[in-house]
Amino acid sequence: MTYWSNENGEGSFQSKFFQDDEHKHRLSIYINDDKLKECAEKCVESFNNLTDGMIDEICTQLWENVKDEFTLPNASVKPLNLFMGI
């Protein structure tokens, strides 16, 4: 599940998909445009409507495109777990 909050021009996405050195599982952006705020809200709503299978497929496809850049610590790790920090 992904959550969106907006306060005083700072928007924040919260999800286990995000990794941040300062705020674990949080991605903050500065946003002063109503259309961008609406876009962020729609993005979160759409993402939250994906099934687990769809999310796993997206993560698998992402991994297929970047796997040559990284070395897995364990060959049995699933792509979804890589993006969730598990």
mmCIF file as gemmi writes it, N, C-alpha and C atoms, coordinates in Angstrom:
data_model
loop_
_atom_site.group_PDB
_atom_site.id
_atom_site.type_symbol
_atom_site.label_atom_id
_atom_site.label_alt_id
_atom_site.label_comp_id
_atom_site.label_asym_id
_atom_site.label_entity_id
_atom_site.label_seq_id
_atom_site.pdbx_PDB_ins_code
_atom_site.Cartn_x
_atom_site.Cartn_y
_atom_site.Cartn_z
_atom_site.occupancy
_atom_site.B_iso_or_equiv
_atom_site.pdbx_formal_charge
_atom_site.auth_seq_id
_atom_site.auth_asym_id
_atom_site.pdbx_PDB_model_num
ATOM 1 N N . MET Axp A 1 ? 0.834 -1.168 0 1 0 ? 1 A 1
ATOM 2 C CA . MET Axp A 1 ? 0 0 0 1 0 ? 1 A 1
ATOM 3 C C . MET Axp A 1 ? 0.888 1.244 0 1 0 ? 1 A 1
ATOM 4 N N . THR Axp A 2 ? 0.494 2.207 -0.769 1 0 ? 2 A 1
ATOM 5 C CA . THR Axp A 2 ? 1.218 3.464 -0.846 1 0 ? 2 A 1
ATOM 6 C C . THR Axp A 2 ? 0.301 4.577 -0.348 1 0 ? 2 A 1
ATOM 7 N N . TYR Axp A 3 ? 0.856 5.486 0.421 1 0 ? 3 A 1
ATOM 8 C CA . TYR Axp A 3 ? 0.077 6.599 0.964 1 0 ? 3 A 1
ATOM 9 C C . TYR Axp A 3 ? 0.672 7.912 0.478 1 0 ? 3 A 1
ATOM 10 N N . TRP Axp A 4 ? -0.177 8.911 0.332 1 0 ? 4 A 1
ATOM 11 C CA . TRP Axp A 4 ? 0.239 10.235 -0.116 1 0 ? 4 A 1
ATOM 12 C C . TRP Axp A 4 ? -0.274 11.255 0.879 1 0 ? 4 A 1
ATOM 13 N N . SER Axp A 5 ? 0.577 12.175 1.272 1 0 ? 5 A 1
ATOM 14 C CA . SER Axp A 5 ? 0.141 13.292 2.106 1 0 ? 5 A 1
ATOM 15 C C . SER Axp A 5 ? 0.788 14.552 1.56 1 0 ? 5 A 1
ATOM 16 N N . ASN Axp A 6 ? 0.142 15.669 1.785 1 0 ? 6 A 1
ATOM 17 C CA . ASN Axp A 6 ? 0.647 16.939 1.276 1 0 ? 6 A 1
ATOM 18 C C . ASN Axp A 6 ? 0.393 18.02 2.32 1 0 ? 6 A 1
ATOM 19 N N . GLU Axp A 7 ? 1.454 18.732 2.685 1 0 ? 7 A 1
ATOM 20 C CA . GLU Axp A 7 ? 1.324 19.786 3.674 1 0 ? 7 A 1
ATOM 21 C C . GLU Axp A 7 ? 2.299 20.908 3.356 1 0 ? 7 A 1
ATOM 22 N N . ASN Axp A 8 ? 1.783 22.103 3.199 1 0 ? 8 A 1
ATOM 23 C CA . ASN Axp A 8 ? 2.605 23.295 2.954 1 0 ? 8 A 1
ATOM 24 C C . ASN Axp A 8 ? 3.575 23.129 1.79 1 0 ? 8 A 1
ATOM 25 N N . GLY Axp A 9 ? 3.097 22.542 0.698 1 0 ? 9 A 1
ATOM 26 C CA . GLY Axp A 9 ? 3.933 22.416 -0.491 1 0 ? 9 A 1
ATOM 27 C C . GLY Axp A 9 ? 4.881 21.236 -0.5 1 0 ? 9 A 1
ATOM 28 N N . GLU Axp A 10 ? 4.91 20.462 0.585 1 0 ? 10 A 1
ATOM 29 C CA . GLU Axp A 10 ? 5.762 19.268 0.608 1 0 ? 10 A 1
ATOM 30 C C . GLU Axp A 10 ? 4.877 18.034 0.548 1 0 ? 10 A 1
ATOM 31 N N . GLY Axp A 11 ? 5.047 17.263 -0.509 1 0 ? 11 A 1
ATOM 32 C CA . GLY Axp A 11 ? 4.295 16.026 -0.656 1 0 ? 11 A 1
ATOM 33 C C . GLY Axp A 11 ? 5.154 14.867 -0.198 1 0 ? 11 A 1
ATOM 34 N N . SER Axp A 12 ? 4.501 13.864 0.317 1 0 ? 12 A 1
ATOM 35 C CA . SER Axp A 12 ? 5.24 12.72 0.821 1 0 ? 12 A 1
ATOM 36 C C . SER Axp A 12 ? 4.529 11.429 0.44 1 0 ? 12 A 1
ATOM 37 N N . PHE Axp A 13 ? 5.264 10.542 -0.227 1 0 ? 13 A 1
ATOM 38 C CA . PHE Axp A 13 ? 4.774 9.205 -0.521 1 0 ? 13 A 1
ATOM 39 C C . PHE Axp A 13 ? 5.329 8.292 0.564 1 0 ? 13 A 1
ATOM 40 N N . GLN Axp A 14 ? 4.489 7.456 1.132 1 0 ? 14 A 1
ATOM 41 C CA . GLN Axp A 14 ? 4.959 6.497 2.119 1 0 ? 14 A 1
ATOM 42 C C . GLN Axp A 14 ? 4.598 5.098 1.639 1 0 ? 14 A 1
ATOM 43 N N . SER Axp A 15 ? 5.606 4.258 1.554 1 0 ? 15 A 1
ATOM 44 C CA . SER Axp A 15 ? 5.413 2.891 1.082 1 0 ? 15 A 1
ATOM 45 C C . SER Axp A 15 ? 6.66 2.086 1.389 1 0 ? 15 A 1
ATOM 46 N N . LYS Axp A 16 ? 6.495 0.781 1.554 1 0 ? 16 A 1
ATOM 47 C CA . LYS Axp A 16 ? 7.671 -0.053 1.767 1 0 ? 16 A 1
ATOM 48 C C . LYS Axp A 16 ? 8.504 -0.182 0.504 1 0 ? 16 A 1
ATOM 49 N N . PHE Axp A 17 ? 8.014 0.365 -0.619 1 0 ? 17 A 1
ATOM 50 C CA . PHE Axp A 17 ? 8.779 0.339 -1.864 1 0 ? 17 A 1
ATOM 51 C C . PHE Axp A 17 ? 9.863 1.413 -1.892 1 0 ? 17 A 1
ATOM 52 N N . PHE Axp A 18 ? 9.785 2.394 -1.002 1 0 ? 18 A 1
ATOM 53 C CA . PHE Axp A 18 ? 10.751 3.486 -1.013 1 0 ? 18 A 1
ATOM 54 C C . PHE Axp A 18 ? 11.819 3.273 0.045 1 0 ? 18 A 1
ATOM 55 N N . GLN Axp A 19 ? 13.042 3.57 -0.315 1 0 ? 19 A 1
ATOM 56 C CA . GLN Axp A 19 ? 14.153 3.51 0.625 1 0 ? 19 A 1
ATOM 57 C C . GLN Axp A 19 ? 14.788 4.892 0.675 1 0 ? 19 A 1
ATOM 58 N N . ASP Axp A 20 ? 14.953 5.428 1.853 1 0 ? 20 A 1
ATOM 59 C CA . ASP Axp A 20 ? 15.495 6.761 2.036 1 0 ? 20 A 1
ATOM 60 C C . ASP Axp A 20 ? 16.434 6.716 3.237 1 0 ? 20 A 1
ATOM 61 N N . ASP Axp A 21 ? 17.604 7.312 3.113 1 0 ? 21 A 1
ATOM 62 C CA . ASP Axp A 21 ? 18.561 7.296 4.215 1 0 ? 21 A 1
ATOM 63 C C . ASP Axp A 21 ? 18.019 8.001 5.456 1 0 ? 21 A 1
ATOM 64 N N . GLU Axp A 22 ? 17.278 9.099 5.246 1 0 ? 22 A 1
ATOM 65 C CA . GLU Axp A 22 ? 16.762 9.877 6.365 1 0 ? 22 A 1
ATOM 66 C C . GLU Axp A 22 ? 15.465 9.32 6.926 1 0 ? 22 A 1
ATOM 67 N N . HIS Axp A 23 ? 14.517 9.069 6.042 1 0 ? 23 A 1
ATOM 68 C CA . HIS Axp A 23 ? 13.184 8.621 6.453 1 0 ? 23 A 1
ATOM 69 C C . HIS Axp A 23 ? 12.87 7.309 5.746 1 0 ? 23 A 1
ATOM 70 N N . LYS Axp A 24 ? 13.036 6.224 6.441 1 0 ? 24 A 1
ATOM 71 C CA . LYS Axp A 24 ? 12.803 4.913 5.834 1 0 ? 24 A 1
ATOM 72 C C . LYS Axp A 24 ? 11.373 4.815 5.296 1 0 ? 24 A 1
ATOM 73 N N . HIS Axp A 25 ? 11.261 4.274 4.101 1 0 ? 25 A 1
ATOM 74 C CA . HIS Axp A 25 ? 9.975 4.035 3.444 1 0 ? 25 A 1
ATOM 75 C C . HIS Axp A 25 ? 9.227 5.323 3.126 1 0 ? 25 A 1
ATOM 76 N N . ARG Axp A 26 ? 9.956 6.379 2.832 1 0 ? 26 A 1
ATOM 77 C CA . ARG Axp A 26 ? 9.307 7.651 2.534 1 0 ? 26 A 1
ATOM 78 C C . ARG Axp A 26 ? 10.039 8.359 1.408 1 0 ? 26 A 1
ATOM 79 N N . LEU Axp A 27 ? 9.279 8.933 0.514 1 0 ? 27 A 1
ATOM 80 C CA . LEU Axp A 27 ? 9.828 9.729 -0.572 1 0 ? 27 A 1
ATOM 81 C C . LEU Axp A 27 ? 9.146 11.085 -0.517 1 0 ? 27 A 1
ATOM 82 N N . SER Axp A 28 ? 9.908 12.131 -0.251 1 0 ? 28 A 1
ATOM 83 C CA . SER Axp A 28 ? 9.337 13.476 -0.15 1 0 ? 28 A 1
ATOM 84 C C . SER Axp A 28 ? 9.675 14.285 -1.383 1 0 ? 28 A 1
ATOM 85 N N . ILE Axp A 29 ? 8.697 15.06 -1.829 1 0 ? 29 A 1
ATOM 86 C CA . ILE Axp A 29 ? 8.897 15.948 -2.967 1 0 ? 29 A 1
ATOM 87 C C . ILE Axp A 29 ? 8.263 17.296 -2.641 1 0 ? 29 A 1
ATOM 88 N N . TYR Axp A 30 ? 8.796 18.359 -3.234 1 0 ? 30 A 1
ATOM 89 C CA . TYR Axp A 30 ? 8.203 19.678 -3.07 1 0 ? 30 A 1
ATOM 90 C C . TYR Axp A 30 ? 7.294 19.925 -4.251 1 0 ? 30 A 1
ATOM 91 N N . ILE Axp A 31 ? 6.074 20.32 -3.961 1 0 ? 31 A 1
ATOM 92 C CA . ILE Axp A 31 ? 5.072 20.413 -5 1 0 ? 31 A 1
ATOM 93 C C . ILE Axp A 31 ? 4.165 21.611 -4.712 1 0 ? 31 A 1
ATOM 94 N N . ASN Axp A 32 ? 4.134 22.563 -5.62 1 0 ? 32 A 1
ATOM 95 C CA . ASN Axp A 32 ? 3.329 23.761 -5.424 1 0 ? 32 A 1
ATOM 96 C C . ASN Axp A 32 ? 2.275 23.935 -6.501 1 0 ? 32 A 1
ATOM 97 N N . ASP Axp A 33 ? 1.988 22.908 -7.229 1 0 ? 33 A 1
ATOM 98 C CA . ASP Axp A 33 ? 1.059 22.987 -8.346 1 0 ? 33 A 1
ATOM 99 C C . ASP Axp A 33 ? -0.105 22.034 -8.092 1 0 ? 33 A 1
ATOM 100 N N . ASP Axp A 34 ? -1.33 22.552 -8.183 1 0 ? 34 A 1
ATOM 101 C CA . ASP Axp A 34 ? -2.508 21.721 -7.92 1 0 ? 34 A 1
ATOM 102 C C . ASP Axp A 34 ? -2.615 20.542 -8.873 1 0 ? 34 A 1
ATOM 103 N N . LYS Axp A 35 ? -2.202 20.731 -10.127 1 0 ? 35 A 1
ATOM 104 C CA . LYS Axp A 35 ? -2.267 19.629 -11.093 1 0 ? 35 A 1
ATOM 105 C C . LYS Axp A 35 ? -1.288 18.518 -10.713 1 0 ? 35 A 1
ATOM 106 N N . LEU Axp A 36 ? -0.116 18.891 -10.218 1 0 ? 36 A 1
ATOM 107 C CA . LEU Axp A 36 ? 0.853 17.878 -9.783 1 0 ? 36 A 1
ATOM 108 C C . LEU Axp A 36 ? 0.353 17.148 -8.54 1 0 ? 36 A 1
ATOM 109 N N . LYS Axp A 37 ? -0.292 17.866 -7.629 1 0 ? 37 A 1
ATOM 110 C CA . LYS Axp A 37 ? -0.864 17.225 -6.443 1 0 ? 37 A 1
ATOM 111 C C . LYS Axp A 37 ? -1.925 16.21 -6.857 1 0 ? 37 A 1
ATOM 112 N N . GLU Axp A 38 ? -2.785 16.612 -7.786 1 0 ? 38 A 1
ATOM 113 C CA . GLU Axp A 38 ? -3.83 15.717 -8.274 1 0 ? 38 A 1
ATOM 114 C C . GLU Axp A 38 ? -3.218 14.496 -8.958 1 0 ? 38 A 1
ATOM 115 N N . CYS Axp A 39 ? -2.165 14.715 -9.723 1 0 ? 39 A 1
ATOM 116 C CA . CYS Axp A 39 ? -1.477 13.62 -10.403 1 0 ? 39 A 1
ATOM 117 C C . CYS Axp A 39 ? -0.903 12.641 -9.378 1 0 ? 39 A 1
ATOM 118 N N . ALA Axp A 40 ? -0.288 13.146 -8.322 1 0 ? 40 A 1
ATOM 119 C CA . ALA Axp A 40 ? 0.279 12.29 -7.278 1 0 ? 40 A 1
ATOM 120 C C . ALA Axp A 40 ? -0.815 11.462 -6.614 1 0 ? 40 A 1
ATOM 121 N N . GLU Axp A 41 ? -1.95 12.088 -6.334 1 0 ? 41 A 1
ATOM 122 C CA . GLU Axp A 41 ? -3.061 11.376 -5.706 1 0 ? 41 A 1
ATOM 123 C C . GLU Axp A 41 ? -3.585 10.263 -6.616 1 0 ? 41 A 1
ATOM 124 N N . LYS Axp A 42 ? -3.71 10.551 -7.909 1 0 ? 42 A 1
ATOM 125 C CA . LYS Axp A 42 ? -4.191 9.55 -8.864 1 0 ? 42 A 1
ATOM 126 C C . LYS Axp A 42 ? -3.186 8.414 -9.021 1 0 ? 42 A 1
ATOM 127 N N . CYS Axp A 43 ? -1.913 8.749 -9.001 1 0 ? 43 A 1
ATOM 128 C CA . CYS Axp A 43 ? -0.86 7.74 -9.113 1 0 ? 43 A 1
ATOM 129 C C . CYS Axp A 43 ? -0.941 6.762 -7.942 1 0 ? 43 A 1
ATOM 130 N N . VAL Axp A 44 ? -1.082 7.293 -6.742 1 0 ? 44 A 1
ATOM 131 C CA . VAL Axp A 44 ? -1.18 6.45 -5.55 1 0 ? 44 A 1
ATOM 132 C C . VAL Axp A 44 ? -2.433 5.585 -5.611 1 0 ? 44 A 1
ATOM 133 N N . GLU Axp A 45 ? -3.551 6.182 -6.006 1 0 ? 45 A 1
ATOM 134 C CA . GLU Axp A 45 ? -4.802 5.43 -6.106 1 0 ? 45 A 1
ATOM 135 C C . GLU Axp A 45 ? -4.669 4.286 -7.115 1 0 ? 45 A 1
ATOM 136 N N . SER Axp A 46 ? -4.063 4.572 -8.254 1 0 ? 46 A 1
ATOM 137 C CA . SER Axp A 46 ? -3.879 3.537 -9.281 1 0 ? 46 A 1
ATOM 138 C C . SER Axp A 46 ? -2.966 2.425 -8.784 1 0 ? 46 A 1
ATOM 139 N N . PHE Axp A 47 ? -1.859 2.799 -8.154 1 0 ? 47 A 1
ATOM 140 C CA . PHE Axp A 47 ? -0.921 1.8 -7.646 1 0 ? 47 A 1
ATOM 141 C C . PHE Axp A 47 ? -1.595 0.906 -6.613 1 0 ? 47 A 1
ATOM 142 N N . ASN Axp A 48 ? -2.391 1.496 -5.746 1 0 ? 48 A 1
ATOM 143 C CA . ASN Axp A 48 ? -3.045 0.718 -4.695 1 0 ? 48 A 1
ATOM 144 C C . ASN Axp A 48 ? -4.106 -0.235 -5.235 1 0 ? 48 A 1
ATOM 145 N N . ASN Axp A 49 ? -4.537 -0.022 -6.467 1 0 ? 49 A 1
ATOM 146 C CA . ASN Axp A 49 ? -5.519 -0.914 -7.08 1 0 ? 49 A 1
ATOM 147 C C . ASN Axp A 49 ? -4.876 -2.081 -7.834 1 0 ? 49 A 1
ATOM 148 N N . LEU Axp A 50 ? -3.554 -2.108 -7.907 1 0 ? 50 A 1
ATOM 149 C CA . LEU Axp A 50 ? -2.865 -3.225 -8.556 1 0 ? 50 A 1
ATOM 150 C C . LEU Axp A 50 ? -2.923 -4.465 -7.668 1 0 ? 50 A 1
ATOM 151 N N . THR Axp A 51 ? -3.032 -5.62 -8.296 1 0 ? 51 A 1
ATOM 152 C CA . THR Axp A 51 ? -2.992 -6.871 -7.534 1 0 ? 51 A 1
ATOM 153 C C . THR Axp A 51 ? -1.539 -7.198 -7.183 1 0 ? 51 A 1
ATOM 154 N N . ASP Axp A 52 ? -1.349 -8.085 -6.234 1 0 ? 52 A 1
ATOM 155 C CA . ASP Axp A 52 ? 0.011 -8.51 -5.872 1 0 ? 52 A 1
ATOM 156 C C . ASP Axp A 52 ? 0.73 -9.109 -7.075 1 0 ? 52 A 1
ATOM 157 N N . GLY Axp A 53 ? -0.003 -9.855 -7.9 1 0 ? 53 A 1
ATOM 158 C CA . GLY Axp A 53 ? 0.591 -10.449 -9.1 1 0 ? 53 A 1
ATOM 159 C C . GLY Axp A 53 ? 1.08 -9.395 -10.08 1 0 ? 53 A 1
ATOM 160 N N . MET Axp A 54 ? 0.304 -8.328 -10.231 1 0 ? 54 A 1
ATOM 161 C CA . MET Axp A 54 ? 0.708 -7.243 -11.136 1 0 ? 54 A 1
ATOM 162 C C . MET Axp A 54 ? 1.956 -6.534 -10.608 1 0 ? 54 A 1
ATOM 163 N N . ILE Axp A 55 ? 1.992 -6.293 -9.302 1 0 ? 55 A 1
ATOM 164 C CA . ILE Axp A 55 ? 3.157 -5.637 -8.702 1 0 ? 55 A 1
ATOM 165 C C . ILE Axp A 55 ? 4.387 -6.517 -8.863 1 0 ? 55 A 1
ATOM 166 N N . ASP Axp A 56 ? 4.233 -7.816 -8.642 1 0 ? 56 A 1
ATOM 167 C CA . ASP Axp A 56 ? 5.346 -8.749 -8.813 1 0 ? 56 A 1
ATOM 168 C C . ASP Axp A 56 ? 5.846 -8.733 -10.259 1 0 ? 56 A 1
ATOM 169 N N . GLU Axp A 57 ? 4.931 -8.693 -11.219 1 0 ? 57 A 1
ATOM 170 C CA . GLU Axp A 57 ? 5.313 -8.653 -12.635 1 0 ? 57 A 1
ATOM 171 C C . GLU Axp A 57 ? 6.051 -7.359 -12.97 1 0 ? 57 A 1
ATOM 172 N N . ILE Axp A 58 ? 5.593 -6.237 -12.448 1 0 ? 58 A 1
ATOM 173 C CA . ILE Axp A 58 ? 6.27 -4.955 -12.676 1 0 ? 58 A 1
ATOM 174 C C . ILE Axp A 58 ? 7.687 -5.012 -12.116 1 0 ? 58 A 1
ATOM 175 N N . CYS Axp A 59 ? 7.833 -5.517 -10.892 1 0 ? 59 A 1
ATOM 176 C CA . CYS Axp A 59 ? 9.158 -5.621 -10.275 1 0 ? 59 A 1
ATOM 177 C C . CYS Axp A 59 ? 10.06 -6.568 -11.059 1 0 ? 59 A 1
ATOM 178 N N . THR Axp A 60 ? 9.494 -7.661 -11.551 1 0 ? 60 A 1
ATOM 179 C CA . THR Axp A 60 ? 10.268 -8.605 -12.357 1 0 ? 60 A 1
ATOM 180 C C . THR Axp A 60 ? 10.768 -7.932 -13.626 1 0 ? 60 A 1
ATOM 181 N N . GLN Axp A 61 ? 9.911 -7.183 -14.293 1 0 ? 61 A 1
ATOM 182 C CA . GLN Axp A 61 ? 10.317 -6.493 -15.518 1 0 ? 61 A 1
ATOM 183 C C . GLN Axp A 61 ? 11.36 -5.414 -15.233 1 0 ? 61 A 1
ATOM 184 N N . LEU Axp A 62 ? 11.188 -4.693 -14.122 1 0 ? 62 A 1
ATOM 185 C CA . LEU Axp A 62 ? 12.203 -3.702 -13.742 1 0 ? 62 A 1
ATOM 186 C C . LEU Axp A 62 ? 13.548 -4.389 -13.53 1 0 ? 62 A 1
ATOM 187 N N . TRP Axp A 63 ? 13.531 -5.508 -12.8 1 0 ? 63 A 1
ATOM 188 C CA . TRP Axp A 63 ? 14.763 -6.237 -12.528 1 0 ? 63 A 1
ATOM 189 C C . TRP Axp A 63 ? 15.418 -6.73 -13.811 1 0 ? 63 A 1
ATOM 190 N N . GLU Axp A 64 ? 14.62 -7.22 -14.743 1 0 ? 64 A 1
ATOM 191 C CA . GLU Axp A 64 ? 15.159 -7.703 -16.016 1 0 ? 64 A 1
ATOM 192 C C . GLU Axp A 64 ? 15.919 -6.596 -16.748 1 0 ? 64 A 1
ATOM 193 N N . ASN Axp A 65 ? 15.502 -5.361 -16.568 1 0 ? 65 A 1
ATOM 194 C CA . ASN Axp A 65 ? 16.145 -4.248 -17.26 1 0 ? 65 A 1
ATOM 195 C C . ASN Axp A 65 ? 17.371 -3.696 -16.545 1 0 ? 65 A 1
ATOM 196 N N . VAL Axp A 66 ? 17.544 -4.018 -15.269 1 0 ? 66 A 1
ATOM 197 C CA . VAL Axp A 66 ? 18.695 -3.474 -14.533 1 0 ? 66 A 1
ATOM 198 C C . VAL Axp A 66 ? 19.629 -4.549 -13.979 1 0 ? 66 A 1
ATOM 199 N N . LYS Axp A 67 ? 19.282 -5.814 -14.133 1 0 ? 67 A 1
ATOM 200 C CA . LYS Axp A 67 ? 20.036 -6.884 -13.472 1 0 ? 67 A 1
ATOM 201 C C . LYS Axp A 67 ? 21.504 -6.947 -13.864 1 0 ? 67 A 1
ATOM 202 N N . ASP Axp A 68 ? 21.859 -6.497 -15.053 1 0 ? 68 A 1
ATOM 203 C CA . ASP Axp A 68 ? 23.262 -6.524 -15.462 1 0 ? 68 A 1
ATOM 204 C C . ASP Axp A 68 ? 24.098 -5.495 -14.701 1 0 ? 68 A 1
ATOM 205 N N . GLU Axp A 69 ? 23.424 -4.549 -14.048 1 0 ? 69 A 1
ATOM 206 C CA . GLU Axp A 69 ? 24.114 -3.491 -13.305 1 0 ? 69 A 1
ATOM 207 C C . GLU Axp A 69 ? 24.4 -3.887 -11.852 1 0 ? 69 A 1
ATOM 208 N N . PHE Axp A 70 ? 23.764 -4.963 -11.376 1 0 ? 70 A 1
ATOM 209 C CA . PHE Axp A 70 ? 23.854 -5.323 -9.969 1 0 ? 70 A 1
ATOM 210 C C . PHE Axp A 70 ? 24.186 -6.798 -9.788 1 0 ? 70 A 1
ATOM 211 N N . THR Axp A 71 ? 24.684 -7.116 -8.611 1 0 ? 71 A 1
ATOM 212 C CA . THR Axp A 71 ? 24.933 -8.499 -8.236 1 0 ? 71 A 1
ATOM 213 C C . THR Axp A 71 ? 24.023 -8.835 -7.066 1 0 ? 71 A 1
ATOM 214 N N . LEU Axp A 72 ? 23.266 -9.904 -7.196 1 0 ? 72 A 1
ATOM 215 C CA . LEU Axp A 72 ? 22.369 -10.321 -6.121 1 0 ? 72 A 1
ATOM 216 C C . LEU Axp A 72 ? 23.149 -10.969 -4.992 1 0 ? 72 A 1
ATOM 217 N N . PRO Axp A 73 ? 22.804 -10.657 -3.75 1 0 ? 73 A 1
ATOM 218 C CA . PRO Axp A 73 ? 23.467 -11.302 -2.62 1 0 ? 73 A 1
ATOM 219 C C . PRO Axp A 73 ? 23.06 -12.767 -2.495 1 0 ? 73 A 1
ATOM 220 N N . ASN Axp A 74 ? 21.877 -13.099 -3.022 1 0 ? 74 A 1
ATOM 221 C CA . ASN Axp A 74 ? 21.353 -14.453 -2.914 1 0 ? 74 A 1
ATOM 222 C C . ASN Axp A 74 ? 20.559 -14.737 -4.183 1 0 ? 74 A 1
ATOM 223 N N . ALA Axp A 75 ? 20.89 -15.789 -4.872 1 0 ? 75 A 1
ATOM 224 C CA . ALA Axp A 75 ? 20.255 -16.095 -6.159 1 0 ? 75 A 1
ATOM 225 C C . ALA Axp A 75 ? 18.77 -16.403 -6.031 1 0 ? 75 A 1
ATOM 226 N N . SER Axp A 76 ? 18.304 -16.76 -4.842 1 0 ? 76 A 1
ATOM 227 C CA . SER Axp A 76 ? 16.893 -17.103 -4.675 1 0 ? 76 A 1
ATOM 228 C C . SER Axp A 76 ? 16.012 -15.903 -4.32 1 0 ? 76 A 1
ATOM 229 N N . VAL Axp A 77 ? 16.587 -14.716 -4.27 1 0 ? 77 A 1
ATOM 230 C CA . VAL Axp A 77 ? 15.816 -13.513 -3.936 1 0 ? 77 A 1
ATOM 231 C C . VAL Axp A 77 ? 14.872 -13.175 -5.082 1 0 ? 77 A 1
ATOM 232 N N . LYS Axp A 78 ? 13.605 -12.919 -4.751 1 0 ? 78 A 1
ATOM 233 C CA . LYS Axp A 78 ? 12.619 -12.537 -5.758 1 0 ? 78 A 1
ATOM 234 C C . LYS Axp A 78 ? 12.769 -11.052 -6.088 1 0 ? 78 A 1
ATOM 235 N N . PRO Axp A 79 ? 12.508 -10.657 -7.34 1 0 ? 79 A 1
ATOM 236 C CA . PRO Axp A 79 ? 12.597 -9.244 -7.711 1 0 ? 79 A 1
ATOM 237 C C . PRO Axp A 79 ? 11.733 -8.338 -6.836 1 0 ? 79 A 1
ATOM 238 N N . LEU Axp A 80 ? 10.531 -8.774 -6.474 1 0 ? 80 A 1
ATOM 239 C CA . LEU Axp A 80 ? 9.664 -7.959 -5.629 1 0 ? 80 A 1
ATOM 240 C C . LEU Axp A 80 ? 10.339 -7.651 -4.304 1 0 ? 80 A 1
ATOM 241 N N . ASN Axp A 81 ? 11.01 -8.636 -3.728 1 0 ? 81 A 1
ATOM 242 C CA . ASN Axp A 81 ? 11.681 -8.433 -2.451 1 0 ? 81 A 1
ATOM 243 C C . ASN Axp A 81 ? 12.853 -7.469 -2.562 1 0 ? 81 A 1
ATOM 244 N N . LEU Axp A 82 ? 13.491 -7.421 -3.719 1 0 ? 82 A 1
ATOM 245 C CA . LEU Axp A 82 ? 14.583 -6.467 -3.923 1 0 ? 82 A 1
ATOM 246 C C . LEU Axp A 82 ? 14.073 -5.039 -3.814 1 0 ? 82 A 1
ATOM 247 N N . PHE Axp A 83 ? 12.934 -4.77 -4.433 1 0 ? 83 A 1
ATOM 248 C CA . PHE Axp A 83 ? 12.394 -3.418 -4.444 1 0 ? 83 A 1
ATOM 249 C C . PHE Axp A 83 ? 11.742 -3.04 -3.126 1 0 ? 83 A 1
ATOM 250 N N . MET Axp A 84 ? 11.393 -4.029 -2.317 1 0 ? 84 A 1
ATOM 251 C CA . MET Axp A 84 ? 10.762 -3.759 -1.034 1 0 ? 84 A 1
ATOM 252 C C . MET Axp A 84 ? 11.771 -3.79 0.106 1 0 ? 84 A 1
ATOM 253 N N . GLY Axp A 85 ? 13.015 -4.059 -0.207 1 0 ? 85 A 1
ATOM 254 C CA . GLY Axp A 85 ? 14.046 -4.074 0.818 1 0 ? 85 A 1
ATOM 255 C C . GLY Axp A 85 ? 13.961 -5.261 1.764 1 0 ? 85 A 1
ATOM 256 N N . ILE Axp A 86 ? 13.354 -6.355 1.297 1 0 ? 86 A 1
ATOM 257 C CA . ILE Axp A 86 ? 13.216 -7.547 2.146 1 0 ? 86 A 1
ATOM 258 C C . ILE Axp A 86 ? 14.424 -8.446 1.966 1 0 ? 86 A 1
